[in-house]
Amino acid sequence: MLAVALLDILGLIAIVAVCGGMLFLANRIEPHWVAKDGRRFMTVGQDVDQFGQPAGRKREVRVHIEPGEDALFIRGRSMIRPSSGIWMVHAKSPKPPRGRVVYILKKISGNSAFDTMMLRFPGSSRMIRQMDELLAATTNPPPPPAPSNDES
């Protein structure tokens, strides 16, 4: 009878360990999806406080890029505190986590409590080239037109 009780306890410990491992793996998965046209995508975002520290937990966000615009329209997916707003790409992290690319965004308008957000992308994402283009467009605006030297 003691052997049966020991076997039951070991089985219960194994079940709890497997469930804990599955929960750990489920929290490590970061969703990422890009539409065929490259205008809409889903990734992981996290708010950043005024000191540059992450505020709150990472959450899934849906992003839309309007053609011809340098801004991102972001909708946070949360049942308790849904948020949306218009954000601009401000910088690219020089030391992102291994296998990831992180962009820093600044809020233009919206109902988010924070003015800065991080977007995380897998290193192989199709959106990295487009985000780099948006970053270049916002950090290096086009030069003003040169004065014409017409001597007619």
C-alpha positions in Angstrom: 0.0 0.0 0.0 2.9 2.4 0.7 4.3 1.7 -2.8 1.0 2.7 -4.4 0.9 5.9 -2.4 4.5 6.7 -3.4 3.7 6.0 -7.1 0.7 8.3 -6.9 2.8 11.1 -5.4 5.5 10.7 -8.1 2.8 10.8 -10.8 1.2 13.9 -9.3 4.7 15.6 -9.2 5.3 14.7 -12.8 1.9 16.1 -13.9 2.6 19.4 -12.0 6.1 19.6 -13.5 4.7 19.1 -17.1 2.0 21.7 -16.5 4.6 24.2 -15.1 6.8 23.6 -18.1 4.0 24.1 -20.6 3.0 27.4 -18.8 6.6 28.6 -18.9 6.8 27.8 -22.7 3.5 29.5 -23.4 4.7 32.7 -21.7 7.9 32.7 -23.8 6.1 32.6 -27.1 5.8 36.0 -28.7 3.2 36.3 -31.4 4.3 37.8 -34.7 2.3 38.1 -38.0 2.7 40.2 -41.1 0.1 40.8 -43.8 1.1 40.1 -47.4 1.1 43.8 -48.3 3.3 44.7 -45.3 0.9 47.3 -44.0 -0.5 45.4 -41.0 1.3 43.3 -38.5 1.0 41.9 -35.0 3.9 41.8 -32.5 4.8 42.3 -28.9 4.9 45.8 -27.3 5.8 47.1 -23.9 5.3 50.5 -22.4 8.4 52.3 -21.1 8.3 54.9 -18.3 10.1 58.2 -18.2 13.3 56.6 -16.8 13.6 54.1 -19.7 12.4 51.1 -17.6 9.7 48.7 -18.8 6.4 49.5 -17.3 4.0 46.6 -17.0 4.2 43.4 -18.9 4.6 42.7 -22.6 1.4 42.6 -24.5 0.2 41.8 -28.0 -0.3 44.8 -30.2 -1.8 45.2 -33.7 -0.1 47.8 -35.9 -1.3 49.5 -39.1 0.9 51.6 -41.4 -0.9 54.0 -43.7 0.6 54.3 -47.2 2.7 57.5 -47.5 2.7 58.1 -43.7 5.7 57.9 -41.3 3.4 57.0 -38.3 2.1 53.7 -36.9 -1.4 53.2 -35.7 -1.2 50.8 -32.8 -4.0 49.0 -31.0 -3.2 47.2 -27.8 -5.1 44.0 -27.2 -6.3 43.9 -23.6 -9.7 43.3 -22.2 -9.1 45.4 -19.1 -7.3 48.4 -20.6 -7.5 48.5 -24.4 -5.4 51.3 -25.8 -4.8 52.8 -29.2 -2.8 55.7 -30.6 -0.5 57.0 -33.2 3.2 56.4 -32.7 6.4 57.4 -34.5 9.6 55.3 -34.7 12.2 57.1 -32.6 15.2 54.7 -32.3 16.5 51.2 -32.7 17.9 49.4 -29.7 21.7 48.9 -30.0 21.7 45.9 -27.7 18.5 43.9 -28.2 18.0 40.4 -26.8 19.5 37.6 -28.8 17.5 36.8 -31.9 15.3 39.9 -31.6 15.2 43.5 -32.9 13.7 46.2 -30.7 12.4 49.6 -31.8 11.6 52.5 -29.5 8.5 54.5 -30.4 7.3 57.9 -29.2 3.6 58.7 -28.9 2.1 61.4 -31.1 -1.5 61.0 -29.9 -3.6 58.4 -28.1 -5.0 57.2 -24.8 -1.8 55.4 -23.5 -0.6 56.4 -20.1 3.0 56.4 -21.3 4.8 58.4 -24.0 7.3 55.7 -25.0 6.8 52.1 -26.2 9.1 49.2 -27.3 8.2 46.9 -30.2 9.9 43.6 -30.4 10.4 41.7 -33.6 12.0 38.3 -34.4 15.4 38.8 -36.1 14.0 37.2 -39.3 10.9 39.4 -39.6 9.9 41.0 -43.0 9.0 44.2 -41.1 12.5 45.0 -40.0 13.4 46.6 -43.4 10.2 48.7 -43.4 10.7 49.8 -39.7 14.3 50.8 -40.6 12.9 52.9 -43.5 10.4 54.5 -41.1 13.2 55.2 -38.6 15.3 56.8 -41.4 12.4 58.9 -42.5 11.7 60.2 -39.0 15.3 60.8 -37.9 16.6 62.2 -41.3 13.8 64.4 -42.7 14.2 65.4 -46.4 16.3 68.5 -46.8 14.6 71.8 -47.8 14.7 72.6 -51.5 17.8 74.4 -52.7 17.4 78.0 -53.9 17.4 78.2 -57.7 20.1 80.2 -59.4 18.4 81.1 -62.6 20.1 84.1 -64.3 17.6 84.7 -67.0 
